[in-house]
Amino acid sequence: MKKIMLLFLFSSCSLLFFMVPAIAHDKPSPYEKIYPEIGYKTVVAALNEFEQHYKEKLELPLRVPPISFTHYFGRFNDLEGDNIDSFELVYINDQASENHYKIGIRPIEAKIPKRKKYVLNTYELKNGNEATLMRISGFNVLVFERGNWQYMLSIDKRVSDKVTPETLVEIANSIDYPNVKD
């Protein structure tokens, strides 16, 4: 009986010995490591790249959704040809995966078409432009045009009770805040 007990104890300890490294290596990398590996950097750096590339100042919304974020990153996607280049600004929360907000901006010539099957509603922005609310892959997306750009404000639908379509419209309208000048 003692031999069986010792064998069981030894087997259990050996199993734990081999499991611990696997558990330690399976831990996800922090966002500070993951996002830069896929091309994200500070918002200022990415915005500067975008503005230098297009030789035009890009206006961003002054407001953000009323939920908490722990990280934000920017990325300028400089791909083959100007018409598919884009700017992304991502807000995330490492404690609440549903707190995920993204601003995507691309030239109007390369705008993403609005498919009727995804459209939920349309709104009028304070500058008179139309904004279209769509549901795409688990995100509520407000799409509108301003100047030479198509903007897409995307929020995880799991927080739609806190970030309503009207909130997204307010965020879109904050681009045209009248008292902010260079």
Disulfide bonds with the S-S distance in Angstrom:
none
